[in-house]
Amino acid sequence: MSSSRIEEDLTIEGNVSSSGGGVEVNGRVVGDVSAETITVQLSGSVDGALSAKKVMVEGKHKGRLNCDDLKLASTSQVHADVVAKTMTTESGAKVVGKVKITGQQ
């Protein structure tokens, strides 16, 4: 699986999509991100919807979040309506919004 990386010094205004790989956000995205896996690194931020099978947030996210497997690091700041099958949060993770965990189906 290939991975696309958005570097720290990069700001993307618009939607980002990867049909078969992953997206790693170290910079800033203003728009929706969809991929197989999405990682928002500590230095990264996304202002828009996240949609993927697996999502890992270490940085900031504002918008909607829809995934199968969600992991929130202790450094994450999420202001979103979340729908996930499973969610793991480290102590210190911040989540503001509606959270719906559907369980394995």
Secondary structure, 3 states (H helix, E strand, C coil): CCEEEECCCCEEECCEECCCCEEEECCEEECCEECCEEEECCCCEEECCEEEEEEEECCEEEEEEEEEEEEECCCCEEEEEEEEEEEEECCCCEEECCEEECCCC
